[in-house]
Amino acid sequence: MAFANSAQGYLVGFPAVTRMTGPQRRNTSGIPILPVYDQVEGPSHDPGEPGEFPFLRGIRKDMYRARLWTMRQYAGFGSAAESNARYRYLLEHGTTGLSVAFDLPTQLGYDSDAPQARGEVGKVGVAIDSIDDMDLLFAEIPLDQVTVSMTINAPAAIILAMYLAVARRRRVPFDKLGGTVQNDVLKEYIARGTYIYPPAPSMRLVTNVMSYCAREVPNWNTISISGYHIREAGSTALEEIAFTLANGKAYLRAAQEAGLAIDTIAPRVSFFWNAHNDFFEEVAKFRAARYLWAHITRDEFGCRDPRSQMLRFHVQTGGSTLTAQEPDNNIVRTTLQALAAVLGGTQSLHTNGKDEALALPTPESAKLALRTQQIIAYESGVANVVDPMAGSYYVESLTNELIVRAQELIEEIDAFGGSVAAIESGWIQGRIADSAYRAQQAIEDKEAIVVGVNRFAPRDGASPQIELQRVDEAVERAQRERIEAFRRNRNAAAAKRGLATVRAAAQSGDNLMPPFIEAVDAGSTLGEVCDVLRDVFGVYAAKQVPA
């Protein structure tokens, strides 16, 4: 991947480290860290002005001076009614966007009464089986006034169809809806494992959503390409950039192959990053990713619309950095991570609750996590200046080096034939596994300190007892009864016709979004629609990661 202006030095290597004294220190990406920076290291580059190509300094001219980031707290558990109550609680306390967590059966396309769902209903998110569940999930919430993010991937198109069918029932025009569906199945093969279908039909579902929303739901982000889960699986910050942007290229390429105009699709592509503990590396990571994506879209895909070149992103603080020991320490970790995201120019932010290493957050810890964002926004002063870290010798040097190293790693993936080929070979998964192993070894060897765990831990090993959010086992029984009653009371013939239409579209190659909307509106359940697709597309079996 050679950028058009590489003659200015974008591919030039870094000078030898000559000012290192004492034991060499490296950050999580393996980059050597000097004891002092009195100049910007690495190749020179033009960061541009805020709001201008290559958007290194931010995607808007005035950034938070004009509009703060969206405070979008991720939530969902138990039943749709319980999750709806949590959403209204968060809105009352000042959250400015909703983010839906779905339970594992929903993520894998099973209804709550399926044998595969037993013991998992409502545990890590909300159970959504039918359009009635989706309607209840957003009861008393104005869909045309609140943006909604949905963290769902393999069945993302069907879940979005349910949301659109609810909006249509409420007579909310689709062009008034704003939000995001994650819809990033490639990272499921890489890091999470909640895939259903093989890559080819999964990519078709992604491009079907892109095509349909470009016409009918113009303010909807049709994909949120996730580095978050790649990082949670154990990657470095450098690998998070490279693997995520390589996936982004794969989605744009799939859109091209589906006959879609990139400048129509790319403005609604968004990203989802992790914020980890190495404060300055995280700030530099966000700046470097913006720069690289601007060049990828312009120089490789020919995008001319500035909106296509902007890397718009949501950040969640690092779940894997939270500790069950001394959970109050997580408040400090989350605050620093959130601050790094803001200094790096995020458009949207979730802050983890202090108790999330142990359970879903209680209302009190969810409110405290939201208050963390509000204090950063309104009391710290960091929102008053655009790109306040610009000009820091250290941050600019890290930004430079991450740009160069991530570019080289993306070129390695390109040599495989792109992300899909590198995933199918197991190469990306192997890289992440190696990084995760090295990180864990560093903790065990006390080269990396985790306060309250491998250093400064209580002598008796005890941690304070705190109240935890628990999902009652009665939730599963109630949800099973709810879906059974839904099936009894629906128009069975209409639901059957809806599924037949889905099957015909899946076999013919037609866009699946219109039949999805009609099927769920007619009473077809999530599991039933996914079963039709399983029958037509097959299911994916993961290959073993190379040792």
C-alpha positions in Angstrom: 0.0 0.0 0.0 2.0 2.9 -1.3 0.3 6.3 -0.8 0.3 8.8 -3.5 2.5 11.2 -1.6 5.0 8.6 -0.3 7.8 10.5 -1.9 7.6 12.9 0.9 8.8 10.2 3.3 5.8 8.3 4.5 7.6 5.0 4.0 10.9 6.1 5.4 12.3 4.2 8.4 13.0 5.8 11.8 16.5 6.8 12.9 18.4 4.6 15.2 17.6 5.1 18.9 20.7 6.8 20.2 19.5 8.6 23.3 18.4 5.5 25.2 19.9 5.3 28.7 19.3 2.5 31.2 17.1 -0.5 30.4 15.2 -0.2 27.2 11.5 0.5 27.5 8.9 -0.3 24.9 5.2 0.4 24.7 2.6 -2.3 24.2 3.2 -2.3 20.4 6.9 -3.0 20.9 8.0 0.6 20.0 11.1 1.8 21.8 10.4 4.7 24.1 13.1 7.4 24.6 13.6 8.8 28.1 13.1 12.3 26.7 11.8 13.7 23.4 13.3 17.0 22.2 12.3 16.7 18.6 9.7 14.8 16.6 11.1 11.4 15.6 10.3 9.7 12.3 9.3 10.9 8.8 7.7 14.3 8.4 4.1 14.4 7.4 1.5 17.0 6.8 -1.3 16.5 9.4 -3.5 19.1 7.8 -5.9 21.4 9.6 -8.7 20.0 11.8 -11.6 19.1 9.6 -9.4 18.8 6.5 -7.6 15.9 4.7 -6.0 13.8 6.1 -8.0 14.5 9.2 -5.2 13.5 11.6 -6.1 16.4 13.9 -9.8 15.6 13.9 -12.8 15.3 11.5 -14.4 18.6 12.3 -12.9 22.1 12.3 -14.2 23.0 15.8 -14.5 19.5 17.3 -15.9 19.6 20.8 -16.1 23.4 20.8 -19.1 23.0 18.5 -20.5 19.7 19.7 -19.5 17.3 22.4 -19.0 13.6 21.6 -22.1 11.4 22.0 -22.2 9.8 25.5 -23.4 6.4 24.5 -23.6 3.9 27.4 -23.7 0.3 26.4 -26.5 -1.5 28.2 -28.9 -4.5 28.0 -29.7 -7.5 30.1 -32.6 -9.8 30.9 -35.8 -9.0 29.2 -36.7 -6.1 26.8 -38.7 -4.5 29.6 -35.8 -4.5 32.1 -33.4 -3.1 29.4 -35.9 -0.4 28.5 -36.0 0.7 32.1 -32.2 0.9 32.2 -32.2 3.0 28.9 -34.7 5.4 30.4 -32.7 5.6 33.6 -29.5 6.5 31.6 -31.4 9.1 29.5 -32.7 10.7 32.6 -29.2 11.0 33.9 -27.8 12.6 30.7 -26.7 10.0 28.3 -27.1 11.3 24.8 -27.2 8.0 22.8 -28.3 4.4 23.4 -26.2 1.3 22.8 -27.8 -2.1 22.9 -26.1 -5.2 24.2 -27.8 -8.4 23.0 -27.6 -11.8 24.7 -25.6 -14.7 23.2 -28.6 -16.6 21.8 -29.7 -13.4 19.9 -26.1 -12.8 18.7 -26.0 -16.4 17.3 -29.5 -16.2 15.8 -31.4 -18.5 18.1 -34.8 -17.8 19.8 -34.9 -18.0 23.6 -36.6 -21.4 23.6 -34.0 -23.1 21.3 -32.0 -25.8 23.0 -28.8 -23.9 22.1 -30.1 -20.9 24.2 -30.5 -22.8 27.5 -28.8 -21.1 30.4 -27.8 -18.0 28.4 -31.0 -16.1 27.9 -30.7 -12.5 29.0 -27.3 -13.1 30.7 -24.9 -10.8 28.8 -27.4 -8.7 27.0 -31.1 -8.4 26.2 -33.0 -11.3 24.6 -34.7 -10.2 21.3 -36.8 -12.9 19.6 -39.5 -11.0 17.8 -40.7 -7.6 16.7 -42.8 -7.4 19.9 -39.6 -7.7 21.9 -38.0 -4.9 19.8 -41.1 -2.7 20.3 -41.0 -3.2 24.0 -37.2 -2.5 24.1 -37.8 1.0 22.9 -41.1 1.7 24.6 -41.6 5.4 25.4 -38.3 6.2 23.6 -38.7 8.6 20.6 -36.9 6.8 17.7 -36.6 10.0 15.7 -34.9 11.9 18.6 -32.4 9.4 20.1 -29.6 7.7 18.1 -29.3 4.0 18.7 -26.3 1.7 18.3 -26.8 -2.0 18.1 -23.9 -4.4 18.8 -24.9 -7.3 16.7 -23.1 -8.9 13.8 -24.1 -12.2 12.2 -27.8 -11.5 12.4 -27.4 -7.7 12.2 -29.5 -7.3 9.1 -32.5 -9.1 10.7 -32.2 -7.1 14.0 -32.0 -3.9 12.0 -35.1 -5.0 10.0 -37.0 -5.5 13.3 -36.0 -1.9 14.3 -37.1 -0.5 11.0 -40.4 -2.5 11.2 -41.1 -1.0 14.6 -40.3 2.5 13.3 -42.7 1.9 10.4 -45.5 0.8 12.8 -44.9 4.0 14.8 -45.0 6.0 11.5 -41.5 7.3 12.0 -40.0 8.0 8.6 -36.8 6.1 7.9 -34.9 9.2 7.0 -35.5 10.5 10.5 -33.7 7.5 12.1 -30.1 7.8 13.3 -27.8 5.2 14.7 -25.4 2.4 13.9 -25.6 -1.4 13.5 -22.2 -3.0 14.1 -22.6 -5.5 11.3 -18.8 -6.3 11.3 -18.7 -10.1 10.8 -15.0 -10.3 9.9 -13.9 -9.6 13.4 -16.2 -12.4 14.6 -14.0 -14.8 12.7 -10.9 -13.1 14.1 -11.7 -12.5 17.7 -15.2 -13.1 19.1 -16.7 -16.3 17.5 -20.3 -15.2 17.2 -20.5 -15.9 13.5 -23.1 -18.1 11.8 -22.6 -18.3 8.1 -19.4 -18.6 5.9 -17.6 -15.4 4.9 -19.1 -15.0 1.4 -22.8 -15.0 2.4 -21.9 -13.0 5.5 -20.3 -10.3 3.4 -23.4 -10.3 1.1 -25.5 -9.5 4.2 -23.2 -6.6 5.0 -23.4 -5.1 1.5 -27.2 -5.7 1.4 -27.5 -3.5 4.5 -25.2 -0.9 2.9 -27.2 -0.8 -0.3 -30.6 -0.7 1.3 -29.7 2.0 3.9 -28.0 4.2 1.3 -31.4 4.4 -0.4 -33.9 4.2 2.4 -32.2 5.0 5.8 -29.6 7.7 4.8 -28.6 8.7 8.3 -27.8 5.2 9.5 -24.3 4.0 9.9 -24.4 0.6 8.2 -21.3 -0.8 9.7 -19.1 -0.2 12.7 -15.7 -1.8 11.9 -14.4 -3.0 15.3 -10.9 -2.9 16.5 -12.3 -3.1 20.1 -12.8 -6.9 20.1 -9.5 -7.5 18.3 -7.8 -5.6 21.1 -9.8 -7.5 23.7 -8.6 -10.7 22.2 -5.0 -9.7 23.0 -3.7 -7.6 20.0 -1.4 -4.7 20.4 -2.5 -1.1 19.6 -0.5 -1.4 16.4 -2.3 -4.6 15.4 -5.6 -3.1 16.3 -5.1 -0.3 13.8 -3.8 -2.5 11.0 -6.2 -5.4 11.3 -9.2 -3.1 11.7 -8.3 -0.9 8.7 -7.6 -4.0 6.6 -11.1 -5.2 7.4 -12.4 -1.8 6.4 -10.7 -2.2 3.0 -12.3 -5.7 2.7 -15.8 -4.2 3.2 -15.2 -1.4 0.7 -13.9 -4.0 -1.8 -17.0 -6.1 -1.2 -19.2 -3.1 -1.8 -17.4 -2.4 -5.1 -17.8 -6.0 -6.2 -21.5 -5.7 -5.4 -21.7 -2.7 -7.8 -22.1 0.0 -5.1 -20.5 3.4 -5.5 -17.9 3.9 -2.8 -18.6 7.6 -2.3 -22.3 6.6 -1.6 -21.3 3.9 0.9 -18.2 5.1 2.7 -19.8 8.2 4.4 -21.9 5.8 6.5 -18.9 3.6 7.4 -17.9 4.0 11.1 -15.3 2.5 13.4 -15.2 1.2 17.0 -11.9 1.3 18.9 -10.7 0.2 22.3 -9.1 2.6 24.8 -6.4 0.8 26.8 -4.0 1.9 29.6 -1.0 3.2 27.7 -2.3 6.8 27.7 -0.1 8.4 25.0 0.0 5.4 22.8 -3.8 5.4 22.7 -4.0 9.1 21.8 -1.5 8.5 19.0 -3.4 5.4 17.8 -6.6 7.4 17.1 -4.7 10.1 15.2 -2.7 7.6 13.2 -5.8 5.6 12.3 -7.6 8.7 10.9 -4.6 9.6 8.8 -4.3 6.1 7.3 -8.0 5.7 6.5 -8.0 9.1 4.8 -5.2 7.9 2.5 -6.7 4.4 2.0 -10.1 5.8 0.9 -8.6 8.5 -1.3 -5.6 6.8 -2.8 -6.8 3.2 -3.1 -10.5 3.6 -3.6 -10.6 6.9 -5.3 -13.0 8.6 -2.8 -13.4 12.3 -3.5 -16.2 13.1 -1.0 -14.5 14.3 2.2 -17.1 12.4 4.2 -15.8 9.2 2.7 -12.3 10.0 3.8 -13.2 10.8 7.5 -12.7 8.1 10.0 -15.6 8.6 12.4 -15.5 6.4 15.5 -16.9 5.2 18.8 -14.6 4.2 21.7 -15.2 1.9 24.6 -12.8 1.8 27.5 -10.9 -1.5 27.8 -12.9 -4.3 29.3 -9.9 -6.6 29.5 -8.1 -4.0 31.7 -10.7 -4.2 34.4 -9.8 -6.2 37.5 -12.0 -8.2 39.8 -9.6 -7.4 42.6 -10.1 -3.9 44.1 -12.8 -2.9 41.6 -12.7 0.8 42.7 -9.3 0.9 40.9 -11.3 0.4 37.6 -12.7 3.9 38.1 -9.3 5.4 37.7 -8.4 3.2 34.7 -11.6 4.0 32.9 -11.1 7.8 33.5 -7.7 7.7 32.0 -8.8 5.6 29.0 -11.8 7.9 28.4 -9.6 11.0 28.5 -7.3 9.4 25.9 -10.3 8.8 23.7 -11.4 12.4 24.0 -7.9 13.8 23.4 -7.7 11.4 20.4 -10.9 12.9 18.9 -13.6 10.3 19.4 -17.2 11.0 18.2 -18.9 8.7 20.7 -17.8 7.1 24.0 -18.8 4.4 26.4 -17.2 4.2 29.8 -17.2 0.8 31.6 -18.6 0.4 35.0 -16.2 -0.4 37.9 -17.9 -3.8 38.5 -17.9 -5.2 34.9 -15.0 -7.6 35.6 -17.5 -9.3 37.9 -20.9 -8.8 36.4 -23.1 -6.5 34.4 -23.0 -3.0 35.9 -25.5 -2.0 38.6 -27.5 1.2 38.0 -25.2 3.0 40.4 -22.0 2.0 38.7 -23.5 2.7 35.3 -24.4 6.2 36.5 -20.9 6.7 37.8 -19.4 5.6 34.5 -21.6 8.2 32.7 -20.7 10.9 35.3 -17.0 10.2 34.4 -17.7 11.3 30.8 -19.7 14.3 32.0 -16.9 15.5 34.3 -14.3 15.2 31.5 -16.7 17.1 29.1 -17.8 19.9 31.4 -15.2 20.3 34.1 -11.8 19.3 32.8 -11.4 22.0 30.0 -10.1 19.5 27.5 -13.1 20.1 25.2 -12.1 23.8 24.7 -9.2 23.1 22.4 -9.1 21.1 19.1 -6.4 18.4 19.1 -4.7 19.6 22.4 -1.9 17.0 22.1 -0.7 18.4 18.8 2.9 19.4 18.8 3.9 17.1 21.7 7.3 15.6 20.6 6.3 12.3 22.2 2.7 12.1 20.8 3.8 13.2 17.3 6.6 10.7 17.3 4.3 7.9 18.4 1.8 8.9 15.7 4.4 8.9 13.0 5.7 5.4 14.0 2.3 3.9 14.3 1.4 5.2 10.8 4.5 3.6 9.3 4.3 0.3 11.2 0.6 -0.1 10.7 1.0 0.6 7.0 3.6 -2.1 6.7 1.4 -4.6 8.5 -1.6 -3.8 6.2 0.7 -4.5 3.3 1.4 -7.9 4.7 -2.3 -8.6 4.8 -2.7 -7.3 1.2 0.0 -9.8 0.2 -2.4 -12.6 1.4 -5.1 -11.2 -0.8 -6.8 -9.1 1.9 -8.4 -9.7 5.3 -10.7 -12.6 4.3 -7.8 -14.7 3.0 -5.6 -13.8 6.0 -8.5 -14.8 8.3 -9.2 -18.0 6.5 -5.5 -18.9 6.7 -5.5 -18.2 10.4 -2.6 -15.8 10.1 -4.3 -12.8 11.8 -5.7 -15.0 14.6 -2.1 -16.4 15.1 -0.6 -12.9 15.4 -3.2 -11.9 18.0 -2.7 -15.1 20.0 1.1 -14.5 20.1 0.5 -10.9 21.3 -1.9 -12.1 23.9 0.6 -14.7 25.2 3.4 -12.1 25.4 1.1 -9.7 27.3 0.1 -12.3 29.8 3.7 -13.4 30.3 4.7 -9.8 31.0 2.0 -9.6 33.8 3.1 -13.0 35.3 6.8 -11.9 35.2 5.8 -8.5 36.7 7.3 -6.7 33.7 3.8 -5.2 33.3 2.3 -4.0 36.6 -1.4 -4.3 37.3 -2.0 -2.4 40.5 -3.9 -4.5 43.1 -3.2 -7.8 41.2 0.5 -8.4 40.7 1.7 -5.5 42.8 0.3 -3.7 45.9 -2.2 -6.5 46.3 -3.9 -7.0 49.7 -1.9 -9.4 51.8 -4.9 -11.5 52.6 -5.9 -11.6 48.9 -9.4 -10.4 49.8 -11.3 -7.8 47.8 -14.1 -5.6 49.1 -17.5 -7.1 48.7 -19.8 -5.0 46.4 -23.3 -5.3 45.2 -23.6 -7.0 41.8 -26.2 -6.9 39.1 -27.7 -10.4 38.8 -30.0 -11.7 36.1 -32.6 -13.9 37.7 -33.2 -17.4 36.3 -36.9 -16.5 36.1 -36.0 -14.2 33.1 -35.3 -17.2 30.9 -38.5 -18.9 31.9 -40.5 -15.8 31.2 -38.8 -15.2 27.9 -39.5 -18.7 26.8 -43.1 -18.4 27.7 -43.2 -15.0 25.9 -41.9 -16.3 22.6 -44.2 -19.4 22.8 -47.2 -17.1 23.3 -46.1 -14.9 20.5 -46.1 -17.9 18.1 -49.5 -19.0 19.3 -51.1 -15.6 18.7 -49.5 -14.6 15.4 -50.9 -15.1 11.9 -49.0 -18.3 11.3 -49.8 -18.3 7.5 -48.4 -14.8 7.1 -45.2 -15.7 9.1 -44.8 -18.8 6.9 -45.2 -16.7 3.7 -42.6 -14.2 5.1 -40.1 -17.0 5.6 -40.7 -18.3 2.1 -40.0 -14.9 0.7 -36.7 -14.7 2.6 -35.7 -18.1 1.3 -36.4 -17.1 -2.3 -34.4 -13.9 -2.0 -31.5 -15.7 -0.3 -31.4 -18.2 -3.2 -31.8 -15.6 -6.0 -29.3 -13.1 -4.8 -31.8 -10.3 -4.3 -31.3 -7.7 -1.5 -32.5 -9.4 1.7 -33.5 -6.3 3.6 -37.0 -5.8 2.2 -38.0 -9.4 2.8 -36.5 -9.4 6.3 -38.6 -6.3 7.2 -41.8 -7.9 5.8 -41.1 -11.3 7.4 -40.4 -10.0 11.0 -43.4 -7.6 10.6 -45.6 -10.6 9.7 -44.5 -12.4 12.8 -41.4 -14.5 11.8 -38.9 -14.8 14.7 -35.2 -14.1 14.6 -34.4 -17.8 15.0 -36.8 -18.8 12.2 -35.3 -16.3 9.8 -31.7 -17.3 10.7 -32.7 -21.0 10.3 -33.8 -20.3 6.7 -30.4 -18.7 6.0 -28.6 -21.5 7.7 -30.3 -23.9 5.3 -29.5 -21.8 2.3 -26.0 -20.5 3.2 -24.7 -23.2 5.5 -22.8 -22.6 8.7 -19.1 -21.7 9.2 -16.7 -24.0 11.0 -13.5 -22.3 12.3 -10.1 -23.6 11.4 -7.6 -24.2 14.1 -5.2 -21.3 14.7 -1.7 -22.3 13.6 0.6 -23.1 16.6 
